[in-house]
Each structure stands twice: as C-alpha cells, then as structure tokens.
Amino acid sequence: MKKTFVISALLILTLVFLTLAAPVTANPLPQAVYNTPTAEPNGNIYYIVREGDSCDSITLLHQINSDQFLKLNNMIADDCRFLIPGKKMLIAIVAPSTATPNFTPLPTTLLPSPTPFRGTGKICIYLFEDLNGNGLVEDNEVAISGGAISIAGGPEPKSLSGTTSSEPTCFESLSEGEYNISVAAPGGYNATTSNNYTLKLRAGDQSTLDFGAQLSSKTSPGGEDPNSTSSTSPVLAIIGGLVLVAGVGLAVYARRFNKK
C-alpha cells in the first residue's frame, strides 16, 4: 500500500515537472499591415489623418523628421494639437511621373446626323358669299367658285395654287410649319374678310379657313348702280316738267306783250 502511494506521487510530480518545463506558446497577435501612400502625378505623397493620430505618430510611422514634416505642411509645433481626422498631410515629395500611357486611340466613326421627323397636316380653303358682310358663314350663304388660292411657306419653302369651288379646296400632306394663305375673290366681288392669313400647321392638323366676299354694287341684282348719276329720279322728272311748262307760258306771255 505504501509502495503504491509513493509510485503515484512520483508520477504526479513528474507530470507537474513536465508541464512547467514545456515552453509557453501564446496566440500570435494580428499583424497590422500599413501600405505607404502612392505618389500623385505631381509627385506629392499625402497621408490621411486618422482618429488618434499626432504629429509624432505620423512622423514615426513614415520615418521622417518632425521638422521636415512641419515644414512640408507649413505648420508650427502648436498646430499638431489640432489635427483633424480626414485631413490630407504632405509627408514627402518625389519626382513626378513622366511615363506616357502606351495605347493607340481607336479612330472615331462619324455617325450620320439623324433627320428630324416632320409630320404632315391638311389645309382647306372655303370662299363664301357673305350676304350681310359680317365675315361669318351662315346657313343661307353659299360658296363662291372661281376664286384664286395661293399657299406659300413650310419647312422646305414651296408655293401651291388652286381655285375655290362649291366645296372647300384642300391641300393634303403638307409638312408641319408656317404657311401664308392668300385668296382673291373672282371679278364682281369685294372681300369682306382679310385676303391673307398666316397659319402654323402642326402634325395631324386639318385646318379649314373661311374667306368671305359679296357682290359689288355695280353688279348687284337688276344690273344698275343705285349711286350712278345716269339713273332717273321721279322727283327730278316732275320738277323738270314744271320748269318746262313755266317756260312755255312765259314765252306765250312775252309774245302777246310785244304785239301791244
């Protein structure tokens, strides 16, 4: 029994000794990797200030002289107390890169200019007999045929012509744009509306323009001009007759007077 206890104690002491003698292996600390800032095209190398940075930490990190660091950034020692996170600090100046990118530009293909889309519209002309001269088409006023129509303008200037008839005279498939429309009434008619009108035609429009005219006085029904001096007035005829009778009577009286 005593022998077994001694053996067990020796085994325990041996294990303790081996444990203490074994080298202690600690978990490795994570490695901090810092990449040196890359020089800009002009040769300046900047460091972006981080939270907790100081002038000393920046100069130690980049292994530069403190006085040189202050001079590069136009600072004094007291300015180091006010470093702002995110600010760019100049830490070195190197020769600017003069390397030229090695590439050949591809030739630029000139694309054709797109042709703007233009829609079309329709213009109709109607010349009516404006009996009352108010310039408005009324139920009892009919069309006048034989009037001359002229249309000019559009995006590609053109000139069109035609004549009026019993129905509106229409010009179709006209490109949208501005047109000047003129109408001349046939002989014997005087215009009661303007003879010219400028219309801005839009795609899809169907515009009808009404022009009015009425018979002139010289061609009014009856064929006589009421203002003409050749017309015979009944009053003038009566007065003329009385003058004639008075003249005859005066002549007879004068003849008898001479005989006495």
C-alpha positions in Angstrom: 0.0 0.0 0.0 2.8 2.4 1.0 4.7 1.4 -2.1 1.7 2.2 -4.4 1.2 5.6 -2.9 4.9 6.5 -3.4 4.7 5.5 -7.1 1.5 7.6 -7.6 3.1 10.6 -6.0 6.2 10.2 -8.2 4.0 10.1 -11.4 2.1 13.3 -10.3 5.4 15.1 -9.6 6.8 14.0 -13.0 3.7 15.4 -14.8 3.9 18.7 -13.0 7.6 19.0 -13.8 7.0 18.2 -17.5 4.2 20.8 -17.6 6.3 23.5 -16.1 9.3 22.7 -18.2 7.3 22.9 -21.5 7.7 26.2 -23.5 4.7 28.6 -23.3 3.2 29.2 -26.7 0.9 32.3 -26.9 -1.6 33.0 -29.6 0.1 35.3 -32.2 -1.2 38.9 -32.3 -2.9 40.0 -35.5 -0.4 41.7 -37.9 -1.0 45.3 -38.7 -0.4 46.0 -42.4 0.2 49.6 -43.5 0.6 50.5 -47.1 2.7 53.5 -47.9 0.6 56.1 -49.8 1.2 56.3 -53.5 2.6 59.5 -55.0 0.2 61.6 -57.0 1.1 62.6 -60.6 2.7 65.8 -59.4 5.0 63.8 -57.1 3.3 64.7 -53.8 2.7 61.9 -51.2 -0.1 62.5 -48.8 -1.2 60.8 -45.6 -4.9 60.9 -44.5 -5.1 61.7 -40.7 -6.9 59.1 -38.7 -8.6 59.3 -35.3 -5.9 59.5 -32.5 -3.1 60.5 -34.8 -0.5 63.0 -33.8 2.5 64.6 -35.5 4.8 62.2 -33.7 2.9 59.1 -34.6 2.8 60.2 -38.3 6.5 61.0 -38.5 7.4 57.7 -36.7 5.1 55.7 -39.0 6.7 57.1 -42.1 10.2 57.5 -40.6 10.5 61.2 -41.4 12.0 64.1 -39.5 9.5 66.2 -37.4 10.9 69.5 -38.6 10.7 68.3 -42.2 7.1 67.3 -41.6 6.1 70.7 -40.2 7.9 72.5 -43.0 6.2 70.4 -45.7 2.8 71.3 -44.3 3.6 74.9 -43.4 2.9 74.3 -39.7 4.4 75.0 -36.3 4.6 72.7 -33.3 1.4 74.1 -31.7 -0.6 73.1 -34.8 -0.1 69.5 -34.0 -2.7 69.8 -31.3 -5.4 70.4 -33.8 -5.0 67.5 -36.3 -8.4 66.8 -37.9 -9.3 63.2 -39.0 -9.6 63.0 -42.7 -7.2 65.9 -43.5 -4.5 65.3 -46.1 -1.0 65.8 -44.7 2.0 66.1 -47.0 4.7 63.6 -46.0 7.1 63.6 -49.0 7.7 65.0 -52.5 9.2 62.8 -55.2 9.9 63.4 -58.8 6.6 63.5 -60.8 5.9 60.6 -63.1 6.6 61.3 -66.7 5.5 57.9 -68.1 3.2 58.1 -71.0 0.4 55.5 -71.3 1.1 53.1 -74.1 -2.1 53.0 -76.1 -3.3 53.8 -79.6 -6.7 55.6 -79.7 -9.2 54.0 -81.9 -10.5 56.0 -84.9 -13.8 57.7 -84.2 -16.6 56.8 -86.6 -18.7 59.7 -87.6 -22.3 58.8 -87.3 -24.8 60.3 -89.8 -26.9 63.2 -88.3 -30.4 61.9 -87.7 -33.1 63.5 -89.9 -35.7 65.2 -87.8 -39.2 63.7 -88.2 -41.8 66.0 -89.5 -45.5 65.1 -89.5 -48.0 66.4 -92.1 -51.3 68.2 -91.9 -54.1 69.4 -94.2 -55.3 72.9 -95.1 -58.7 73.6 -96.7 -59.9 76.9 -98.2 -63.6 77.9 -98.5 -64.8 81.2 -100.1 -68.4 82.1 -99.3 -70.8 84.8 -100.4 -71.1 87.0 -97.3 -74.5 88.5 -97.9 -74.7 90.5 -94.7 -71.0 91.4 -94.7 -70.4 90.1 -91.1 -67.5 87.8 -92.1 -69.2 84.7 -90.8 -70.6 81.7 -92.7 -74.3 81.4 -92.3 -76.9 78.8 -93.5 -78.2 81.0 -96.4 -74.7 81.9 -97.6 -73.3 79.7 -100.4 -69.8 79.0 -101.8 -68.2 81.2 -104.5 -66.4 79.4 -107.2 -63.5 80.7 -109.3 -61.5 82.5 -106.6 -57.7 82.2 -106.8 -55.9 80.4 -103.9 -52.2 80.8 -103.1 -50.3 78.9 -100.4 -46.6 79.6 -99.7 -44.1 78.6 -96.9 -43.4 75.4 -95.0 -40.1 73.9 -93.8 -39.0 73.5 -97.4 -40.5 76.7 -98.9 -42.9 75.8 -101.6 -45.7 77.6 -103.5 -49.1 76.0 -104.2 -52.1 77.4 -106.1 -55.7 76.5 -106.8 -59.2 77.8 -107.2 -62.3 77.8 -105.0 -65.3 75.7 -105.7 -68.7 74.7 -104.2 -66.8 72.6 -101.7 -63.7 73.5 -99.6 -60.5 73.2 -101.7 -58.0 71.1 -99.7 -54.2 70.7 -99.8 -53.1 67.5 -98.1 -49.8 66.0 -96.9 -48.3 69.4 -96.1 -45.2 69.3 -93.8 -45.8 70.9 -90.4 -44.6 74.5 -90.5 -45.8 78.1 -91.1 -47.8 78.9 -94.3 -49.2 82.1 -95.7 -52.6 81.7 -97.4 -54.0 84.2 -99.9 -57.4 84.2 -101.6 -58.6 86.6 -104.3 -62.4 86.7 -105.0 -63.5 86.5 -108.6 -64.4 89.6 -110.6 -67.5 91.4 -109.4 -66.9 90.6 -105.7 -65.5 92.6 -102.9 -63.8 90.9 -99.9 -65.5 91.1 -96.5 -62.6 89.4 -94.7 -58.9 89.6 -94.9 -57.4 88.2 -98.1 -54.3 86.9 -96.3 -53.8 84.6 -93.3 -50.7 83.1 -91.7 -51.3 79.6 -90.3 -48.9 77.5 -88.2 -49.7 73.9 -89.3 -48.9 71.1 -86.8 -48.7 67.4 -87.5 -52.1 65.9 -87.7 -54.0 69.3 -88.1 -56.9 69.6 -90.5 -57.5 73.3 -90.8 -60.3 74.9 -92.8 -60.1 78.7 -93.4 -63.2 80.6 -94.4 -62.9 83.7 -96.6 -65.9 86.0 -97.3 -66.8 88.2 -100.3 -70.0 89.9 -101.6 -71.2 91.3 -104.9 -70.1 94.8 -105.6 -72.8 97.5 -106.2 -72.2 97.7 -110.0 -73.1 94.0 -110.4 -76.0 93.9 -107.9 -79.2 92.2 -109.0 -81.0 94.4 -111.5 -77.8 95.4 -113.3 -77.9 99.1 -112.2 -75.9 101.0 -109.8 -78.2 103.0 -107.4 -75.4 105.6 -106.9 -75.0 106.2 -110.7 -75.8 109.7 -112.0 -77.4 108.1 -115.0 -80.4 106.8 -113.0 -83.7 108.8 -113.5 -85.3 110.1 -110.3 -89.1 110.7 -110.3 -88.8 113.9 -108.3 -86.4 115.4 -110.8 -88.7 114.4 -113.7 -91.7 116.3 -112.1 -89.5 119.4 -111.4 -88.3 119.3 -114.9 -91.8 119.2 -116.3 -92.9 122.1 -114.2 -90.0 124.2 -115.4 -90.8 123.3 -119.0 -94.5 124.3 -118.6 -93.4 127.6 -116.9 -91.1 128.3 -119.7 -93.7 127.8 -122.4 -96.2 130.0 -120.5 -93.6 132.8 -120.2 -92.8 132.6 -123.9 -96.6 133.0 -124.8 -97.0 136.0 -122.4 -94.0 137.7 -123.9 -95.2 137.3 -127.4 -98.6 138.9 -126.6 -97.0 141.7 -124.8 -94.9 142.6 -127.8 -98.0 142.8 -130.1 -99.5 145.5 -128.0 
